[in-house]
């Protein structure tokens, strides 16, 4: 009886790993879509309200869910606080807030590049930069969606098969 319970737990653990990996792909896709929405809001704040970057980041941070809400709030604090920093520096210092998220290093690098390119004082350059990043983000979202469609089931099945293999191996 104890052996059966152990085998069941082993199978369940492997299956759960597969499901967890699948959920990570879905969460990444959701985060990228949320980032696109936030970039559109940021672009609107800069274009229509002529809001300075620090205040625009603060407003976006209030509207966003974590991890982006905290990220943009902290970036705004660094841009306005003592020893004001460039967006590039503020973004790189706050990247630690996104390390625990489902974003890949490629996604975080994309966001860091946005911080590098937003430092220009000219409004039209900032808007063009945001437009370019929105287009690039759309490509990243398409890639993440394809990854999710292609790999989510595979991860679940592999988790179940690995658990089944270990159960059979141990019997």
C-alpha positions in Angstrom: 0.0 0.0 0.0 2.8 2.4 0.9 4.6 1.5 -2.4 1.5 2.3 -4.4 1.1 5.7 -2.7 4.7 6.5 -3.4 4.4 5.5 -7.1 1.2 7.6 -7.3 3.0 10.6 -5.8 6.0 10.1 -8.2 3.6 10.1 -11.2 1.7 13.1 -9.9 4.9 15.0 -9.4 6.2 14.4 -12.9 2.8 15.2 -14.3 2.7 18.4 -12.3 6.1 19.5 -13.6 4.8 19.2 -17.2 1.7 21.2 -16.3 3.8 23.8 -14.6 6.1 24.2 -17.6 3.0 24.5 -19.8 1.5 27.2 -17.5 4.8 29.1 -17.7 4.5 29.4 -21.5 1.0 30.6 -21.1 2.0 33.1 -18.4 4.8 34.4 -20.6 2.3 35.0 -23.5 0.0 36.9 -21.1 2.8 39.0 -19.8 3.9 40.0 -23.3 0.3 40.9 -24.2 0.2 43.0 -21.0 3.4 44.7 -22.0 2.0 45.6 -25.4 -1.0 47.2 -23.8 1.2 49.1 -21.4 3.4 50.4 -24.3 0.3 51.6 -26.1 -0.8 53.4 -22.9 2.7 54.9 -22.6 2.6 56.0 -26.1 -0.8 57.7 -25.6 0.4 59.4 -22.4 3.4 60.9 -24.3 1.6 61.7 -27.5 -1.8 63.1 -26.2 -1.1 64.4 -22.7 2.6 65.3 -23.4 3.4 63.7 -20.1 7.1 63.6 -19.2 8.6 60.1 -19.0 8.8 59.8 -15.2 5.2 60.8 -14.7 4.1 58.6 -17.7 5.9 55.6 -16.1 4.2 56.3 -12.8 0.8 56.5 -14.3 1.4 53.3 -16.3 2.7 51.6 -13.2 -0.5 52.4 -11.3 -2.6 50.8 -14.0 -0.5 47.7 -14.5 -0.5 44.5 -12.6 2.7 43.0 -11.2 5.4 42.5 -12.1 5.1 45.4 -14.6 3.3 47.7 -12.1 6.1 47.6 -9.6 8.7 47.7 -12.4 7.3 50.9 -13.9 6.7 52.5 -10.5 10.3 51.9 -9.5 11.7 53.2 -12.8 9.6 56.4 -12.3 11.1 56.7 -8.8 14.6 56.4 -10.1 14.0 58.9 -12.9 12.7 61.6 -10.5 14.5 60.7 -7.3 17.8 62.0 -6.0 20.6 61.6 -8.5 18.2 61.2 -11.4 19.1 58.5 -13.8 18.7 57.9 -17.5 15.9 55.4 -18.5 18.6 52.9 -19.6 20.1 52.9 -16.1 16.8 52.8 -14.3 15.5 49.9 -16.5 18.7 47.9 -15.9 18.6 48.5 -12.2 15.0 47.3 -11.9 15.3 44.3 -14.2 15.7 42.2 -11.0 12.0 42.7 -10.4 11.3 40.7 -13.6 13.7 37.8 -13.0 11.2 35.7 -11.2 8.5 36.2 -13.8 7.9 33.9 -16.8 9.7 36.3 -19.1 12.7 34.8 -20.9 16.1 36.5 -21.0 15.2 37.5 -24.6 12.0 39.3 -23.3 13.9 41.1 -20.6 16.6 42.1 -23.1 13.9 43.5 -25.3 12.6 45.6 -22.4 16.1 46.7 -21.5 16.6 47.9 -25.1 13.4 49.9 -24.8 14.9 51.7 -21.8 18.1 52.4 -23.8 16.2 54.0 -26.6 13.7 56.0 -24.6 16.3 58.3 -23.2 16.0 60.9 -26.0 14.6 64.3 -25.0 12.8 64.8 -28.4 9.1 63.8 -28.2 8.9 62.6 -31.8 11.9 60.3 -31.4 10.3 58.8 -28.2 7.1 58.2 -30.1 8.9 56.6 -33.1 10.8 54.4 -30.7 7.7 53.3 -29.0 6.0 52.5 -32.3 9.0 50.5 -33.4 9.1 48.6 -30.1 5.3 47.9 -30.4 5.9 46.3 -33.8 8.8 44.2 -32.5 6.8 43.2 -29.5 4.0 42.0 -31.8 6.5 39.7 -33.5 7.7 38.5 -30.1 4.0 37.8 -29.1 3.5 35.8 -32.3 6.6 33.7 -31.5 5.4 33.2 -27.9 2.0 32.1 -29.1 3.5 29.7 -31.6 5.7 28.3 -28.8 2.7 27.9 -26.5 0.6 26.1 -29.2 3.5 23.9 -30.1 5.0 23.0 -26.8 2.2 23.2 -24.1 0.7 19.8 -24.9 4.1 18.3 -25.4 5.2 19.4 -21.9 2.0 18.0 -20.3 2.4 14.7 -22.2 6.1 14.4 -21.4 5.4 15.0 -17.7 2.8 12.2 -17.7 5.0 9.9 -19.8 8.1 10.5 -17.6 6.0 9.8 -14.5 4.6 6.6 -16.1 8.1 5.5 -17.1 9.4 6.0 -13.6 6.5 4.1 -12.1 7.0 1.2 -14.5 10.7 1.3 -13.9 10.3 1.1 -10.2 7.7 -1.7 -10.2 
